[in-house]
Amino acid sequence: MISANARTAGQELRRPDGEPVRVLVVDDEATLTDLLSMALRYEGWQVRSAGNGTAAVRMAREFEPDAVVLDIMLPDLDGLEVLRRLRGVRPDVPVLFLTARDAVEDRVAGLTAGGDDYVTKPFSLEEVVARLRALMRRAGVGTTRDDAVLVVGDLSLDEDSHEVRRGGDLVSLTATEFELLRYLMRNPRRVLSKAQILDRVWNYDFGGQANVVELYISYLRKKIDAGRPPMIHTMRGAGYVLKAAQ
């Protein structure tokens, strides 16, 4: 098991030289690129971005990415041409295509041309991370350090099996409760604001509705802290913090 103090160490993929894996994000939507880059850096990965196909090919030569997130619609070259040129630079690099939800022909064309997988817009950041991790593992790009279990006090969370236990007892959580707890456990003893939690767990879908955070914190407390010394604490005017029970 690993301590949550190392944040996502158990999930980090590493190159043979011990460095974090490298991911190149290619999309002409700056906001989307920033969100993806932030999520991938949170996983401990090195990230570079490009806003068009020409820059992507140049960046691939310089950065030598272990995986590429590639929008199929770009302002200069289309994604299929970029893929062809990328393969000339990095023949075996896994490529995850981003496509429009209704563009079935793009998805088929991308996979036929040698793309390894695709996600459709709009997508969840967690899905992109999971698919990239699977692609890199399949390609033998990196190795994981230790296993994927976060531990804080007598609370454990397995990121692969999604099992959560408190004092050895299995705790049943919904998907959203699991993501919220995972975020808290990746940041033990750190006060997280409602805005930070909204950003990470719900992306930007709930806007300023901070009450949804209060609601799900209350759900978690009933399942994690009920009948036990509390681990989830409210810091008035600041946010929430999870720490081992005293």
Accessible surface in RSA format (square Angstrom, percent):
REM  Atomic radii and reference values for relative SASA: ProtOr
REM  Chains: A
REM  Algorithm: Lee & Richards
REM  Probe-radius: 1.40
REM  Slices: 20
REM RES _ NUM      All-atoms   Total-Side   Main-Chain    Non-polar    All polar
REM                ABS   REL    ABS   REL    ABS   REL    ABS   REL    ABS   REL
RES MET A   1   148.34  76.8  99.00  65.5  49.34 117.5  81.86  69.6  66.48  88.1
RES ILE A   2    20.64  11.7  13.65  10.2   6.99  16.8  20.64  14.9   0.00   0.0
RES SER A   3    56.15  47.4  45.64  60.9  10.51  24.2  41.97  89.4  14.17  19.9
RES ALA A   4     0.28   0.3   0.00   0.0   0.28   0.6   0.00   0.0   0.28   0.8
RES ASN A   5   122.44  84.4  90.38  87.3  32.06  77.2  30.67  73.8  91.77  88.7
RES ALA A   6    54.72  50.3  33.62  51.9  21.11  48.0  46.08  64.9   8.64  22.9
RES ARG A   7    86.52  36.3  86.47  44.1   0.05   0.1  24.85  34.0  61.67  37.4
RES THR A   8     0.42   0.3   0.04   0.0   0.38   0.9   0.25   0.3   0.17   0.3
RES ALA A   9     9.29   8.5   9.24  14.3   0.05   0.1   9.29  13.1   0.00   0.0
RES GLY A  10     1.44   1.8   0.00   N/A   1.44   1.8   0.20   0.5   1.24   2.8
RES GLN A  11     5.42   3.0   5.27   3.8   0.15   0.4   1.07   2.3   4.34   3.3
RES GLU A  12    17.49  10.0  17.49  13.2   0.00   0.0   0.03   0.1  17.45  14.2
RES LEU A  13     0.15   0.1   0.15   0.1   0.00   0.0   0.15   0.1   0.00   0.0
RES ARG A  14    46.76  19.6  45.54  23.2   1.22   2.9  11.55  15.8  35.21  21.3
RES ARG A  15    34.17  14.3  29.86  15.2   4.31  10.3   5.30   7.2  28.88  17.5
RES PRO A  16   139.56 101.7  94.99  86.6  44.57 162.0 108.61  89.7  30.94 192.3
RES ASP A  17   101.96  71.4  62.65  62.4  39.31  93.0  49.20 115.8  52.76  52.6
RES GLY A  18    37.12  45.8   0.00   N/A  37.12  45.8  29.24  80.2   7.88  17.6
RES GLU A  19    81.72  46.9  81.68  61.8   0.05   0.1  16.89  32.7  64.84  52.9
RES PRO A  20    25.25  18.4  25.25  23.0   0.00   0.0  25.25  20.8   0.00   0.0
RES VAL A  21     0.00   0.0   0.00   0.0   0.00   0.0   0.00   0.0   0.00   0.0
RES ARG A  22    52.52  22.1  52.52  26.8   0.00   0.0   1.54   2.1  50.98  30.9
RES VAL A  23     0.00   0.0   0.00   0.0   0.00   0.0   0.00   0.0   0.00   0.0
RES LEU A  24     0.00   0.0   0.00   0.0   0.00   0.0   0.00   0.0   0.00   0.0
RES VAL A  25     0.00   0.0   0.00   0.0   0.00   0.0   0.00   0.0   0.00   0.0
RES VAL A  26     0.00   0.0   0.00   0.0   0.00   0.0   0.00   0.0   0.00   0.0
RES ASP A  27     2.81   2.0   0.00   0.0   2.81   6.6   0.00   0.0   2.81   2.8
RES ASP A  28    73.83  51.7  46.02  45.8  27.81  65.8  10.42  24.5  63.41  63.2
RES GLU A  29    88.44  50.8  82.48  62.4   5.96  14.2  35.22  68.1  53.22  43.5
RES ALA A  30    74.28  68.3  62.79  96.9  11.49  26.1  68.88  97.0   5.40  14.3
RES THR A  31   102.57  73.0  97.65  99.0   4.92  11.7  64.28  86.3  38.29  57.9
RES LEU A  32    26.35  14.7  24.40  17.5   1.96   4.9  25.64  18.0   0.71   1.9
RES THR A  33    10.71   7.6  10.71  10.9   0.00   0.0  10.63  14.3   0.07   0.1
RES ASP A  34    95.49  66.9  89.20  88.8   6.29  14.9  28.02  65.9  67.47  67.3
RES LEU A  35    31.86  17.7  30.95  22.1   0.91   2.3  31.80  22.3   0.06   0.2
RES LEU A  36     0.71   0.4   0.71   0.5   0.00   0.0   0.71   0.5   0.00   0.0
RES SER A  37     5.97   5.0   5.97   8.0   0.00   0.0   4.63   9.9   1.34   1.9
RES MET A  38    91.25  47.3  85.82  56.8   5.43  12.9  53.79  45.7  37.46  49.6
RES ALA A  39     1.30   1.2   0.43   0.7   0.87   2.0   1.30   1.8   0.00   0.0
RES LEU A  40     0.18   0.1   0.18   0.1   0.00   0.0   0.18   0.1   0.00   0.0
RES ARG A  41   124.40  52.2 116.45  59.4   7.94  18.9  50.82  69.4  73.58  44.6
RES TYR A  42    32.65  15.2  28.07  16.0   4.58  11.9  32.17  24.2   0.48   0.6
RES GLU A  43     1.61   0.9   1.52   1.2   0.08   0.2   0.03   0.1   1.58   1.3
RES GLY A  44    15.76  19.4   0.00   N/A  15.76  19.4  10.34  28.4   5.42  12.1
RES TRP A  45     7.28   2.9   0.00   0.0   7.28  17.1   0.54   0.3   6.74  10.9
RES GLN A  46    49.51  27.7  43.84  32.0   5.67  13.5  26.41  56.2  23.11  17.5
RES VAL A  47     1.27   0.8   0.00   0.0   1.27   3.1   0.00   0.0   1.27   3.5
RES ARG A  48   106.83  44.9 105.15  53.6   1.68   4.0  23.71  32.4  83.12  50.4
RES SER A  49    50.37  42.6  34.46  46.0  15.91  36.7   1.56   3.3  48.81  68.4
RES ALA A  50     8.18   7.5   0.18   0.3   8.00  18.2   8.18  11.5   0.00   0.0
RES GLY A  51    37.21  45.9   0.00   N/A  37.21  45.9  23.69  65.0  13.52  30.3
RES ASN A  52    50.92  35.1  50.92  49.2   0.00   0.0   2.39   5.8  48.53  46.9
RES GLY A  53     0.00   0.0   0.00   N/A   0.00   0.0   0.00   0.0   0.00   0.0
RES THR A  54    72.95  51.9  70.70  71.7   2.26   5.4  57.81  77.6  15.14  22.9
RES ALA A  55    16.87  15.5  16.39  25.3   0.48   1.1  16.43  23.1   0.43   1.1
RES ALA A  56     0.00   0.0   0.00   0.0   0.00   0.0   0.00   0.0   0.00   0.0
RES VAL A  57     8.81   5.8   8.81   8.0   0.00   0.0   8.81   7.7   0.00   0.0
RES ARG A  58   125.07  52.5 124.53  63.5   0.54   1.3  48.90  66.8  76.17  46.2
RES MET A  59    44.94  23.3  44.45  29.4   0.49   1.2  39.00  33.2   5.94   7.9
RES ALA A  60     0.10   0.1   0.08   0.1   0.02   0.0   0.08   0.1   0.02   0.0
RES ARG A  61   147.40  61.9 128.51  65.5  18.89  45.0  51.18  69.9  96.22  58.3
RES GLU A  62   120.23  69.0  85.89  65.0  34.34  81.8  47.31  91.5  72.92  59.5
RES PHE A  63    14.60   7.3  10.00   6.2   4.60  12.0  14.60   8.9   0.00   0.0
RES GLU A  64    81.07  46.5  81.07  61.3   0.00   0.0   9.00  17.4  72.07  58.8
RES PRO A  65     0.00   0.0   0.00   0.0   0.00   0.0   0.00   0.0   0.00   0.0
RES ASP A  66    12.92   9.0  10.43  10.4   2.49   5.9   2.33   5.5  10.59  10.6
RES ALA A  67     0.00   0.0   0.00   0.0   0.00   0.0   0.00   0.0   0.00   0.0
RES VAL A  68     0.11   0.1   0.11   0.1   0.00   0.0   0.11   0.1   0.00   0.0
RES VAL A  69     0.00   0.0   0.00   0.0   0.00   0.0   0.00   0.0   0.00   0.0
RES LEU A  70     0.00   0.0   0.00   0.0   0.00   0.0   0.00   0.0   0.00   0.0
RES ASP A  71     6.27   4.4   6.27   6.2   0.00   0.0   0.00   0.0   6.27   6.2
RES ILE A  72     8.36   4.8   7.49   5.6   0.87   2.1   7.49   5.4   0.87   2.4
RES MET A  73   131.02  67.9 126.42  83.7   4.60  10.9 109.47  93.1  21.55  28.5
RES LEU A  74    21.11  11.8   0.00   0.0  21.11  53.1   2.24   1.6  18.87  50.8
RES PRO A  75    93.42  68.1  48.39  44.1  45.03 163.7  61.08  50.4  32.34 201.0
RES ASP A  76    71.17  49.8  34.04  33.9  37.13  87.8  38.35  90.3  32.82  32.7
RES LEU A  77    34.34  19.1  31.61  22.6   2.73   6.9  34.34  24.1   0.00   0.0
RES ASP A  78    75.16  52.6  68.55  68.2   6.62  15.6  26.21  61.7  48.95  48.8
RES GLY A  79     0.00   0.0   0.00   N/A   0.00   0.0   0.00   0.0   0.00   0.0
RES LEU A  80    56.96  31.7  52.12  37.3   4.85  12.2  52.46  36.8   4.51  12.1
RES GLU A  81    45.20  26.0  42.71  32.3   2.50   5.9  22.99  44.5  22.22  18.1
RES VAL A  82     0.00   0.0   0.00   0.0   0.00   0.0   0.00   0.0   0.00   0.0
RES LEU A  83     2.04   1.1   2.04   1.5   0.00   0.0   2.04   1.4   0.00   0.0
RES ARG A  84   152.51  64.0 141.15  72.0  11.37  27.1  70.44  96.3  82.07  49.7
RES ARG A  85    94.97  39.9  86.92  44.3   8.05  19.2  24.13  33.0  70.84  42.9
RES LEU A  86     0.43   0.2   0.43   0.3   0.00   0.0   0.43   0.3   0.00   0.0
RES ARG A  87    57.04  23.9  52.00  26.5   5.04  12.0  35.10  48.0  21.94  13.3
RES GLY A  88    68.56  84.5   0.00   N/A  68.56  84.5  37.30 102.3  31.27  70.0
RES VAL A  89    40.44  26.6  16.44  14.9  24.00  57.8  21.24  18.5  19.19  52.1
RES ARG A  90    62.61  26.3  60.98  31.1   1.62   3.9  10.29  14.1  52.32  31.7
RES PRO A  91    89.86  65.5  78.39  71.5  11.47  41.7  79.10  65.3  10.77  66.9
RES ASP A  92   127.45  89.3 109.12 108.6  18.33  43.3  41.25  97.1  86.20  86.0
RES VAL A  93     8.13   5.4   0.82   0.7   7.32  17.6   6.00   5.2   2.13   5.8
RES PRO A  94     5.78   4.2   4.41   4.0   1.37   5.0   5.76   4.8   0.02   0.2
RES VAL A  95     0.00   0.0   0.00   0.0   0.00   0.0   0.00   0.0   0.00   0.0
RES LEU A  96     0.00   0.0   0.00   0.0   0.00   0.0   0.00   0.0   0.00   0.0
RES PHE A  97     1.59   0.8   1.59   1.0   0.00   0.0   1.59   1.0   0.00   0.0
RES LEU A  98     0.00   0.0   0.00   0.0   0.00   0.0   0.00   0.0   0.00   0.0
RES THR A  99     0.75   0.5   0.06   0.1   0.69   1.6   0.75   1.0   0.00   0.0
RES ALA A 100    48.20  44.3  41.38  63.9   6.82  15.5  43.88  61.8   4.32  11.4
RES ARG A 101   145.37  61.0 135.42  69.0   9.95  23.7  64.66  88.4  80.71  48.9
RES ASP A 102   123.19  86.3  99.60  99.1  23.59  55.8  46.60 109.7  76.59  76.4
RES ALA A 103    10.77   9.9   8.89  13.7   1.88   4.3  10.77  15.2   0.00   0.0
RES VAL A 104    83.57  55.0  83.57  75.7   0.00   0.0  83.57  72.6   0.00   0.0
RES GLU A 105   118.35  67.9 109.65  83.0   8.70  20.7  64.83 125.4  53.52  43.7
RES ASP A 106    33.78  23.7  33.59  33.4   0.18   0.4   0.19   0.4  33.59  33.5
RES ARG A 107    37.00  15.5  35.46  18.1   1.54   3.7   4.89   6.7  32.12  19.5
RES VAL A 108    88.45  58.2  85.93  77.8   2.52   6.1  88.23  76.7   0.22   0.6
RES ALA A 109    35.62  32.8  27.22  42.0   8.40  19.1  33.99  47.9   1.63   4.3
RES GLY A 110     0.55   0.7   0.00   N/A   0.55   0.7   0.55   1.5   0.00   0.0
RES LEU A 111    76.13  42.4  61.33  43.9  14.80  37.2  61.68  43.3  14.46  38.9
RES THR A 112   114.09  81.1  80.42  81.5  33.68  80.3  74.50 100.1  39.59  59.9
RES ALA A 113    54.26  49.9  19.18  29.6  35.09  79.8  30.99  43.6  23.28  61.7
RES GLY A 114    31.58  38.9   0.00   N/A  31.58  38.9  27.03  74.2   4.55  10.2
RES GLY A 115     9.16  11.3   0.00   N/A   9.16  11.3   0.00   0.0   9.16  20.5
RES ASP A 116    60.44  42.3  39.00  38.8  21.44  50.7   6.69  15.7  53.75  53.6
RES ASP A 117    27.97  19.6  27.09  27.0   0.88   2.1   4.49  10.6  23.48  23.4
RES TYR A 118    67.32  31.4  65.57  37.3   1.75   4.6  25.79  19.4  41.53  51.2
RES VAL A 119     2.80   1.8   0.08   0.1   2.72   6.6   2.80   2.4   0.00   0.0
RES THR A 120    29.75  21.2  24.63  25.0   5.12  12.2   9.40  12.6  20.35  30.8
RES LYS A 121    43.26  21.1  39.35  24.1   3.91   9.3  32.16  29.0  11.09  11.8
RES PRO A 122   106.40  77.5  93.16  84.9  13.24  48.1  98.94  81.7   7.46  46.4
RES PHE A 123    32.26  16.1   4.29   2.7  27.97  72.8  12.53   7.6  19.72  56.5
RES SER A 124    47.96  40.5  42.49  56.7   5.46  12.6  36.03  76.7  11.92  16.7
RES LEU A 125    13.22   7.4  12.81   9.2   0.41   1.0  12.85   9.0   0.38   1.0
RES GLU A 126    54.64  31.4  51.32  38.8   3.31   7.9  38.57  74.6  16.06  13.1
RES GLU A 127    63.66  36.6  56.98  43.1   6.69  15.9  27.90  54.0  35.76  29.2
RES VAL A 128     0.26   0.2   0.26   0.2   0.00   0.0   0.26   0.2   0.00   0.0
RES VAL A 129     5.81   3.8   5.81   5.3   0.00   0.0   5.81   5.1   0.00   0.0
RES ALA A 130    55.03  50.6  48.55  74.9   6.49  14.8  50.27  70.8   4.76  12.6
RES ARG A 131    80.97  34.0  78.25  39.9   2.72   6.5  16.39  22.4  64.58  39.1
RES LEU A 132     0.07   0.0   0.07   0.0   0.00   0.0   0.07   0.0   0.00   0.0
RES ARG A 133    26.57  11.2  26.57  13.5   0.00   0.0   7.07   9.7  19.50  11.8
RES ALA A 134    45.55  41.9  37.28  57.5   8.27  18.8  42.70  60.1   2.85   7.6
RES LEU A 135     5.38   3.0   3.35   2.4   2.03   5.1   3.35   2.4   2.03   5.5
RES MET A 136     0.00   0.0   0.00   0.0   0.00   0.0   0.00   0.0   0.00   0.0
RES ARG A 137    99.38  41.7  81.14  41.4  18.25  43.4  42.18  57.7  57.20  34.7
RES ARG A 138   171.11  71.8 134.03  68.3  37.08  88.3  77.17 105.5  93.94  56.9
RES ALA A 139    55.73  51.2  16.46  25.4  39.27  89.3  29.48  41.5  26.25  69.5
RES GLY A 140    62.35  76.9   0.00   N/A  62.35  76.9  31.91  87.6  30.44  68.2
RES VAL A 141    29.26  19.3  15.10  13.7  14.16  34.1  21.63  18.8   7.63  20.7
RES GLY A 142    12.99  16.0   0.00   N/A  12.99  16.0   2.62   7.2  10.37  23.2
RES THR A 143   100.35  71.4  95.67  97.0   4.68  11.1  77.52 104.1  22.83  34.5
RES THR A 144    50.75  36.1  29.51  29.9  21.24  50.6   5.12   6.9  45.63  69.0
RES ARG A 145   106.79  44.8 100.92  51.4   5.87  14.0  50.76  69.4  56.03  34.0
RES ASP A 146    93.45  65.5  53.05  52.8  40.40  95.5  28.16  66.3  65.29  65.1
RES ASP A 147    60.48  42.4  51.96  51.7   8.53  20.2  39.60  93.2  20.88  20.8
RES ALA A 148     7.30   6.7   4.54   7.0   2.76   6.3   4.54   6.4   2.76   7.3
RES VAL A 149    17.16  11.3  17.16  15.5   0.00   0.0  17.16  14.9   0.00   0.0
RES LEU A 150     0.27   0.1   0.27   0.2   0.00   0.0   0.27   0.2   0.00   0.0
RES VAL A 151    39.54  26.0  33.78  30.6   5.76  13.9  33.78  29.4   5.76  15.6
RES VAL A 152    12.72   8.4   8.74   7.9   3.98   9.6  12.72  11.1   0.00   0.0
RES GLY A 153    46.70  57.6   0.00   N/A  46.70  57.6  22.60  62.0  24.10  54.0
RES ASP A 154    73.62  51.6  52.03  51.8  21.59  51.1  41.66  98.0  31.97  31.9
RES LEU A 155     0.09   0.1   0.00   0.0   0.09   0.2   0.09   0.1   0.00   0.0
RES SER A 156    21.42  18.1  21.42  28.6   0.01   0.0   8.73  18.6  12.69  17.8
RES LEU A 157     0.00   0.0   0.00   0.0   0.00   0.0   0.00   0.0   0.00   0.0
RES ASP A 158    36.98  25.9  36.04  35.9   0.94   2.2   6.24  14.7  30.74  30.7
RES GLU A 159     9.51   5.5   0.40   0.3   9.11  21.7   0.00   0.0   9.51   7.8
RES ASP A 160    96.57  67.6  66.93  66.6  29.64  70.1  31.90  75.1  64.66  64.5
RES SER A 161    67.70  57.2  35.88  47.9  31.82  73.3  45.25  96.4  22.44  31.4
RES HIS A 162    96.07  52.5  78.81  54.8  17.26  44.2  48.19  49.7  47.89  55.7
RES GLU A 163    78.67  45.2  73.87  55.9   4.80  11.4  19.70  38.1  58.97  48.1
RES VAL A 164     1.14   0.8   0.85   0.8   0.30   0.7   0.85   0.7   0.30   0.8
RES ARG A 165    87.67  36.8  87.59  44.7   0.08   0.2  27.28  37.3  60.39  36.6
RES ARG A 166     1.22   0.5   1.22   0.6   0.00   0.0   0.00   0.0   1.22   0.7
RES GLY A 167    50.89  62.8   0.00   N/A  50.89  62.8  25.11  68.9  25.78  57.7
RES GLY A 168    53.05  65.4   0.00   N/A  53.05  65.4  32.27  88.6  20.77  46.5
RES ASP A 169    82.19  57.6  78.51  78.1   3.68   8.7  20.42  48.1  61.77  61.6
RES LEU A 170   109.05  60.7  79.60  56.9  29.44  74.0  79.60  55.9  29.44  79.2
RES VAL A 171    16.34  10.8   8.08   7.3   8.26  19.9  11.26   9.8   5.08  13.8
RES SER A 172    94.87  80.2  80.30 107.2  14.57  33.6  51.05 108.7  43.83  61.4
RES LEU A 173    34.45  19.2   2.59   1.9  31.85  80.1   4.15   2.9  30.29  81.5
RES THR A 174    71.45  50.8  62.56  63.4   8.89  21.2  70.56  94.8   0.89   1.3
RES ALA A 175    82.20  75.6  66.92 103.3  15.28  34.8  73.79 103.9   8.41  22.3
RES THR A 176    41.27  29.4  37.26  37.8   4.01   9.6   7.47  10.0  33.80  51.1
RES GLU A 177     6.75   3.9   6.75   5.1   0.00   0.0   0.00   0.0   6.75   5.5
RES PHE A 178     5.41   2.7   5.41   3.4   0.00   0.0   5.41   3.3   0.00   0.0
RES GLU A 179    37.66  21.6  35.27  26.7   2.40   5.7  20.09  38.9  17.57  14.3
RES LEU A 180     0.00   0.0   0.00   0.0   0.00   0.0   0.00   0.0   0.00   0.0
RES LEU A 181     0.00   0.0   0.00   0.0   0.00   0.0   0.00   0.0   0.00   0.0
RES ARG A 182    24.50  10.3  24.50  12.5   0.00   0.0   1.65   2.3  22.84  13.8
RES TYR A 183    16.79   7.8  14.66   8.3   2.14   5.6   5.06   3.8  11.73  14.5
RES LEU A 184     0.64   0.4   0.34   0.2   0.29   0.7   0.49   0.3   0.15   0.4
RES MET A 185     0.00   0.0   0.00   0.0   0.00   0.0   0.00   0.0   0.00   0.0
RES ARG A 186    10.38   4.4   6.89   3.5   3.50   8.3   0.00   0.0  10.38   6.3
RES ASN A 187     9.71   6.7   4.62   4.5   5.09  12.3   4.55  10.9   5.17   5.0
RES PRO A 188    21.65  15.8   9.16   8.3  12.49  45.4   9.16   7.6  12.49  77.6
RES ARG A 189   160.57  67.4 133.99  68.3  26.58  63.3  52.98  72.4 107.59  65.2
RES ARG A 190   110.46  46.4 105.30  53.7   5.16  12.3  46.39  63.4  64.07  38.8
RES VAL A 191    59.92  39.4  42.60  38.6  17.32  41.7  42.60  37.0  17.32  47.0
RES LEU A 192     0.43   0.2   0.43   0.3   0.00   0.0   0.43   0.3   0.00   0.0
RES SER A 193    35.75  30.2  34.92  46.6   0.83   1.9  30.34  64.6   5.40   7.6
RES LYS A 194    64.65  31.5  62.13  38.1   2.52   6.0  34.19  30.8  30.46  32.4
RES ALA A 195    71.53  65.8  60.55  93.4  10.98  25.0  64.52  90.9   7.01  18.6
RES GLN A 196    66.71  37.3  61.17  44.7   5.54  13.2  29.79  63.4  36.91  28.0
RES ILE A 197     0.00   0.0   0.00   0.0   0.00   0.0   0.00   0.0   0.00   0.0
RES LEU A 198    14.86   8.3  14.82  10.6   0.03   0.1  14.82  10.4   0.03   0.1
RES ASP A 199    68.48  48.0  64.39  64.1   4.09   9.7  12.05  28.4  56.43  56.3
RES ARG A 200    38.58  16.2  28.46  14.5  10.11  24.1  20.41  27.9  18.17  11.0
RES VAL A 201    24.81  16.3   1.10   1.0  23.70  57.1   3.40   3.0  21.41  58.1
RES TRP A 202    23.04   9.2  18.19   8.8   4.85  11.4  16.83   9.0   6.21  10.1
RES ASN A 203    27.56  19.0  24.23  23.4   3.33   8.0   3.47   8.4  24.09  23.3
RES TYR A 204   141.83  66.2 126.02  71.7  15.81  41.1  92.35  69.4  49.48  61.0
RES ASP A 205   108.91  76.3  71.56  71.2  37.35  88.3  25.56  60.2  83.35  83.1
RES PHE A 206    71.40  35.7  67.31  41.7   4.10  10.7  69.75  42.3   1.65   4.7
RES GLY A 207    51.77  63.8   0.00   N/A  51.77  63.8  39.45 108.3  12.32  27.6
RES GLY A 208    76.06  93.8   0.00   N/A  76.06  93.8  40.75 111.8  35.31  79.1
RES GLN A 209   107.93  60.4 102.42  74.9   5.51  13.1  31.46  67.0  76.47  58.0
RES ALA A 210    30.68  28.2  28.56  44.1   2.12   4.8  28.56  40.2   2.12   5.6
RES ASN A 211   100.68  69.4  94.23  91.1   6.45  15.5  32.65  78.6  68.02  65.7
RES VAL A 212    14.93   9.8  13.27  12.0   1.66   4.0  14.93  13.0   0.00   0.0
RES VAL A 213     0.00   0.0   0.00   0.0   0.00   0.0   0.00   0.0   0.00   0.0
RES GLU A 214    79.50  45.6  73.35  55.5   6.15  14.6  20.49  39.6  59.01  48.2
RES LEU A 215    84.12  46.8  79.51  56.9   4.61  11.6  83.84  58.9   0.28   0.8
RES TYR A 216    48.77  22.8  48.77  27.7   0.00   0.0   8.39   6.3  40.38  49.8
RES ILE A 217     1.61   0.9   1.61   1.2   0.00   0.0   1.61   1.2   0.00   0.0
RES SER A 218    38.96  32.9  37.13  49.6   1.83   4.2  33.46  71.3   5.50   7.7
RES TYR A 219    74.82  34.9  72.99  41.5   1.82   4.7  45.63  34.3  29.19  36.0
RES LEU A 220     0.00   0.0   0.00   0.0   0.00   0.0   0.00   0.0   0.00   0.0
RES ARG A 221    73.24  30.8  71.01  36.2   2.23   5.3  31.24  42.7  42.00  25.5
RES LYS A 222   144.39  70.4 129.06  79.2  15.33  36.5  87.27  78.6  57.12  60.8
RES LYS A 223    75.01  36.6  62.29  38.2  12.72  30.3  51.60  46.4  23.41  24.9
RES ILE A 224     0.00   0.0   0.00   0.0   0.00   0.0   0.00   0.0   0.00   0.0
RES ASP A 225    15.36  10.8  10.76  10.7   4.60  10.9  10.10  23.8   5.26   5.2
RES ALA A 226    60.12  55.3  39.53  61.0  20.59  46.8  50.91  71.7   9.21  24.4
RES GLY A 227    91.31 112.6   0.00   N/A  91.31 112.6  46.42 127.4  44.89 100.5
RES ARG A 228    71.48  30.0  55.03  28.0  16.46  39.2  23.17  31.7  48.31  29.3
RES PRO A 229    75.52  55.0  68.49  62.4   7.04  25.6  74.92  61.9   0.60   3.8
RES PRO A 230    76.42  55.7  73.31  66.8   3.11  11.3  73.31  60.5   3.11  19.4
RES MET A 231     0.00   0.0   0.00   0.0   0.00   0.0   0.00   0.0   0.00   0.0
RES ILE A 232     3.79   2.2   0.00   0.0   3.79   9.1   0.00   0.0   3.79  10.3
RES HIS A 233    52.27  28.6  49.75  34.6   2.53   6.5  28.32  29.2  23.95  27.9
RES THR A 234    67.05  47.7  44.27  44.9  22.78  54.3  39.17  52.6  27.88  42.2
RES MET A 235    79.39  41.1  75.94  50.3   3.45   8.2  69.13  58.8  10.27  13.6
RES ARG A 236   227.25  95.4 195.63  99.7  31.63  75.3  74.80 102.2 152.45  92.4
RES GLY A 237    96.74 119.3   0.00   N/A  96.74 119.3  47.42 130.1  49.32 110.5
RES ALA A 238    52.00  47.8  34.18  52.7  17.82  40.5  42.52  59.9   9.48  25.1
RES GLY A 239     7.37   9.1   0.00   N/A   7.37   9.1   4.78  13.1   2.59   5.8
RES TYR A 240    11.90   5.6  11.90   6.8   0.00   0.0   2.35   1.8   9.55  11.8
RES VAL A 241     6.01   4.0   5.98   5.4   0.04   0.1   6.01   5.2   0.00   0.0
RES LEU A 242     0.99   0.6   0.00   0.0   0.99   2.5   0.00   0.0   0.99   2.7
RES LYS A 243    59.10  28.8  59.05  36.2   0.06   0.1  11.58  10.4  47.52  50.6
RES ALA A 244    38.23  35.2  35.39  54.6   2.85   6.5  35.39  49.8   2.85   7.5
RES ALA A 245    34.87  32.1  10.02  15.5  24.85  56.5  11.16  15.7  23.71  62.8
RES GLN A 246   185.17 103.5 125.32  91.6  59.85 142.5  96.29 205.0  88.88  67.4
END  Absolute sums over single chains surface
CHAIN  1 A    11524.3       8989.5       2534.8       6084.2       5440.1
END  Absolute sums over all chains
TOTAL         11524.3       8989.5       2534.8       6084.2       5440.1
